[in-house]
Amino acid sequence: MVGRGRKVIFAAIMKDGSRIKAKSPKARPKPARKVSNTCSAPRPPPSPRPTVSRISMIGRGRSTRGNAAFTELDFAKLIVLTPRRSTVFPIRPRSLAGRGARGKGKHACTLMKKTHSKSMHDLPPLNALRVFEARARIGNFTRAAEELGLTQSAVSRQIQLLESRLNLQLFRRNGRRIQLTQEGQSYSQVVRPALEMLSKETRRLSRKPGRDTLVVSTVPSFAVKWLAPRLQKFQQVNEGLDLRILTSYERTDFERDGIDVAVRYGAGDWPNMHAERLAAEEVYPVCGPQFLEREDLRQPVDLLRAPLLHGEVTEGWEDWFDLAGVALSAPLEGPRLKGSCALIQAAIDGQGVTLAQGSLVASDLREGRLSRPFPMALRSRHAFYLVCPPKALQQSKVAAFCDWVSEELK
C-alpha cells in the first residue's frame, strides 16, 4: 500500500472532525527521547484525545477486536496518510469489520445495505405500454397511430421495443392481417386495466382546487381543424372550466375513460346515447390557390385531368361528378389518404384536389390557404354529433360546452 520505509498511519474521521490515529501492527517502537541538559521553556500539555480501544486493520480475515472505536463513526471513511499525499477510501455499505466479522462485541457497528426493488426496474417503458394498449384495443396500426398522434413507424418501433424487452412475440402476421398472439392477448388484459387505473387517478390528482375540468373526446380532424383554433374563445366564456381534449376514432367508453362528452361523425345511431347533430354538412372540392392557377380549372370536367385525392368520406368523387353532370368513362385514380387532416393538408400543399367537409375547411378558405374551384356541393348524409350519456346533460359544464359548439357552428 505504501513504499518501503514509509510510515503508515491509519486515521478515522470523527463526527466533530477530529481524528483517531492507530499504529500499524508492523510499526517499529519509537526510541526513548534523549534528555537534554540545557534548559528550555516547558512545552504546553498535549490536547486531550478521545479514549478508544485498539483499532485493528480491516480486511478479509482480519481480527475484529477493538471495533468499539468505530461505534462513534457516522459512515466514516478511512484515510491512508503518507508523507506526500493522502488518499480517501470510502467504506462500502457493509460491516466495518469486513467479511470476517462475527459481531461479538456489543458495540459492533454494521452499515445497512441499500436495497432497491427489482420489480420496479423490470417494468417496460410507459410509452411502449401505451402504444401496445392502443394497438391491441383498436386492432389497426394506422388508427392507433392517429389516436396517439404518432407515425406508423413510431408505433412499430415501440412495439418492437416492448417485444425485445419481454423477449416474446406480441403480434403475428396472419395473411394480410396482424393479430395478437396468445401471450399478447394475455398481456393486454393486464396492461389495459393498469393504464386505466393510472389515468383515472392522475386525472383525480391533477384537478385544480376550485376549478372543474371538462374532458372531450373527438375525432382527430374535428379537434385539429375546428376545436383547437377556438380554444381561447371557449375559455373566455368559461373562465372557471379547464378543457381537456382526447382524440380517437373508436366508440367511446365514457365511464372507463372518464369522458364527459364526445364529438363523432356519423348518422347519429349510437344506442343508449344522447346524440345531437351540430349542423348540416356539405362536401365539396378544395385545392391550394397556386394549384388552381397552375391547372387552369375552369369547368368541372377539367378535374378529370387533375390529380384527385381520395379519402374515406361516404360521399366520394363519383357522387360529386354525377351532381356536376360529368359522365365518367373509367374508374377514377389518384392517391388515397387516411383521415381528413391528411387530405386537407395535402390540398393546402398543392398535391391535388380533395373533397372536404365544409365545417373543417371554413377557416382555411377564409384565410386563403384553400380555394374552392366550383360551387357544387354534396349534401352529406352524415354530420358531426355531440354524443354523451343522457344523465351527463344534467351537468352544467356539459350543457355549457354543447351550447357553445352549437352557437359557433350556426
N, C-alpha and C positions, 0 to 999 in steps of 0.2 A: 504493500500500500504506500509506503514511503521509501525513500532511498536509504542505502546503508549508512549507518552512523547518524541518521537524523533522529530527532527526539519526537515522539508521538504523544500527543495529549488529547484525550477524549473529553469532550465537554457537552453538557446538556443545557439547553436554554430553559430557565425557569419562567413562570408567568410574569414575574416582576422584572425580567430582563437580566437577572444575574446568572452566572454560570456555575455549574458544578463540575469540577475537574476531577479526573481519576487517572491514576497512573497505569501505564501499560503493564501487563503482568511480567513482561520481559525487561522492564526499565531497571537500570542499574541503580543501586543505592547511592545517594549523594554523599560525598566525603564530608567529614566534620569540618565546620568552619574554623579557620585559624583565628586565634585571638591576638589582636594587635596590642602592643604595649603602649601605643600612642593614644592620647585622649581625643575623643571626638564627641560631638553632640549626640545625645541619645536619640535613636530613631523612634518615630511615633508607632504606637502599637498597631498591629495589622487589623484591618476591618473585619468584623465578625462575619463568618460564613455559615450557611445553613449546615446543620449536622446531618449527615447522611451516612448510610452504610456503604460498604464497598460496592462499586459498580463493576460488574463483570462484562466482558466483551460479549456482544450479541451476535449470534450466528448459528449455523447448524451445529447441533451437538454441544453447544457451549453451556456452561453452568448457568443456572438461573438464580443462584443465590444472590442476595443483595438487591432484588428488584424493588425493595421499598423505596429506593431513591427515585424511582420513576413514577411513583404514585402522585407526585406533585407536578408532573408534566402535563400540559394541555396540548395533546397532539404534537409533542416535541419533535425536534429534528436533531440528529447527531451531527456535530461539526468536527471534522478532522482538521486540526491545525498543524501546519508545517511552518518552518521559518520563512517561506516565501509567499505562500498563499493559503487560503482556507477554502475547503470545498464542502458544500452542503449536500447531505444525502438524506432525502425525505424518507420517513418511515412508512412502509406500506400499512394499510389498514388491517393489521393482524396483531397477534400478541407480540408485545415488545420483546419478549424473551425468545422469539424465533420459534421454529417448528419443534424444537426440543423441549419447549416449556411444558411443565406439568401443573403449574399454578398452585404449588403447595402453600406459598405464603399468603396470608390473608390480605396483604396489600398489593398483590399482583394486579397489574393493570392490563386490560385487554381492550384493544380498539375494535369497534364494531365494523363489520364489513358493510360496504354499500351494496344494497340489493336492488335489482331492477326487475320489474315484472316482464317476463319474456312474452306473455300473452299480448301485451300492447305492441311490442316490436314485430309480432307476426302478422299484424293487420296490413292488408294491401292499401295502396293509396286511395284516398276518398274519391278523387276524380274518376279513377278506374271503376270503382264500385258504382258510382252514379251512372256512368256510361253503360255498364253492364246491365243495371236495373232497367234503364230506359230501353235498351235493345231487346232485352228479354220480354218486357211488357208489351212493347209496340210490335215486335216481330219484323222490323224492317230497319236496315241501316240508314237509309236516306231520311226517313221520318224521325228516327231517333236523333240524327244529327241536327235536323231542323228544330226539334224541341229543345235541344241543349245549346243551340247556337254555335255548333261546331261544323267542321267539314267532315265528309265521309272518311277521309284518310285519317283525321284525328280520332274519330271513333274507332276505326280499325286498329290504330296504334294502341289505344287504351285497352282494347280487348286483348291484343297480343301481350301487352304488359301484364295484365291480370293472369292470363293463362301461363305465362312464364313464371310469375310469382307463385302460382298454385301448383305448377308442374302438372297440369292436366288440361284436356281439351274441353272447352265450354260449348263450342258450336261445331257442327259438322255440315258439310255440303251434301244435300240430297237432290241430285239433278240440278235444277236452276234455283232451288231454294236452300237457304241456310237455316238450319234448325238447331235448337238446343240439344245437347247431349243429355244423357240421364244425370250425369254429375252437374251439368249446367242447370237443369230444372230443379234439382235438389238445392243447389246453392242459391238460386234466385228466390226460392221460398223462404230463405233465411235473410237474404240481403234486403229484400223489399220491405218487410215489416221493421227491420232495424233502421233503415233510412227514413221510413215514415215516422217512426218514434222520435228520431233525432231531429227531423224537420219540424215536427209538431212542438217539441219542447223548445227549439230555437225560436220559433215564432212567438211562443208564450213569453220567453225571457226578453225578447227584443222589443216588446211593446213599450212604448214610451208612456210614462205616467201622465194621466190627464189627456192623452190623445188616443184616438181609435184608428184602426188600420182596416182598409178595405182591400181584400185580395180578389183580383180579377184574372180569370183565365180566358185567353183569347187565341185565335189562330194567328200565326206569325204575321201574315200580311196585314191584318187589321191593326195589330199592335204597332208595326213599323210605319205604315203609310197613313194611318188615321189617328190612332190614340196617342202615340208618343209625341207628335208635333203639338198636341193640345194639352199637355200635362200642366203647363203653367196656368192656362185658363181654368182648368178644373180646380187647381189649388187656390186660385183667387176667390172662388165662390165657395170653397170648402176648406177653410183655413185650419180647422181642427181635425182634419182627416188625412191620414197618410195613405197613399195609393201604392199598392204592390201588384205588379203585372207579371203573370206567368203565361208562357206560350206553349200551345200543344194542339195537335190535330185530333187527339183521342177523346173519347167520351169522358166527361168529367165525373170524377167521384168526389162530390162536394164535401162529404163528411171526412173521408180519408185524407184528402189533400188540403183541408182547411180553406176551401174556396167559398167566397160569398156569392159571386155572380160570374157568369161566363158569357162570352160573345162567340157565337158559332154561325157558320154559313151553311144553309141548307133549306129544306122545305118546311121546317117548323114542326116536324114529327118526332118529338122527344117525349116518350111516355113518362107520366107522373111528374112532369116538369112544367113550370110556367114558362112559356115561350112567347116573347113579344117582338114582332117584326119592327125593325127600326125604320126602314124606308124601302120603297120600291127600287129595285136595282136595274140598271141599264148596262149593257155591254156593247162596246164599240171599238173600232180600230184606233190605235195611237202609235206615234213614232217620234223620233227626235226631229227637231226643226231642220237641222242640216241634212238629215237623211231625206226629208220631204223635198227639199230643194234639189238634192242630187238625183233622186229617182224621178222627178217630174211627174208626180201622181196627180192626174187631172180627172180621171174617171175611175169608178170602182173596178172596171175591168183591168186597169193598169196594175192593180195589186197582184194579178196573176204572174207578172214578170218580176215582182219584188220578193225578197226573202221574207217568208211568213214565219213567225214564231208561234209554236203550238204549245198549249198548256193543258190543264186538266179541268177547265171550266166546262159546265154542262153544255152550254151553247157554244159550238165550235165555228170554224170558218165556213163550213158548208151551209149552216143556217144563216150566217150573215150574207154570204153571196146570194143565197136564194132570196133574202129580203131585198137586196140591192138589184135583183133582176139579172144577175150574171150566171149564165149556164156553165157548168163545169164539165169538161170533156175527159178529164183524167184526175186521179187522186192528187190531192194537194201534198206538197213536200215541204220540208223545212225542219230546222232543229226543234227538238222538244225539250222543254224545261219544266222542272217540277217546282210548283209554288209560284204564286202571283208576284211575290217580291222579285224573284229572279227574272221573270218575264218583263216586268216593268223596268227594271234596271237595264236589261239588255236593250230595250227600246230606247231608253234615255241615252245609252252609249252608241246609238246608231247602228245596231246589229240587225235591225229589221222592224217589221210591223207586227204588233200583237193585239189581241182582243183583251180589253181590260174592263174591270168593273168601275163604273163611274165614281163611286164613293172613294175608291182607292187612288185615283189619279187626278182628283179635282184640284189639289194643291199644285201638282206638277204642271197641269195645264195652265193654271192661273199664274204661276211664276215663270212660265216659258221653257221649262225643261222638256215638255212634251207638246206635240201638236196633234190635232185631230183632223186627218185629211178629208173625211167625209162625214156628213151629219147623221147618216142612217145608224140607228141603234136598236139592238135587240132588247125586247122586254124580257128580262130573266125570270125563269120560273122559281129561282131561288133568291134568297136575300140574307142579310145579316140579322141575327136574332139575339136578343137578350134572354138568357136561359138561367133559371135558378129554381130551387125548391120553392113551392108555394109559401111555406112559412117564412122564407127569407125576406119576402116583401114587407113583413112586419118590422124589419129593422130599418131605422131611419137612414143609415148610411147606404144601404142597397137601394132604397127608394130615391135617395138624392142622386146616386150615380145613374140610375135608369132615366130619371127626368132630365138630367144634364145631357146625356148622349142623345136622347130623342130630340131635344131642343137644338143641339148642334147639327143634326142631320136634316133638319127641316129646310 
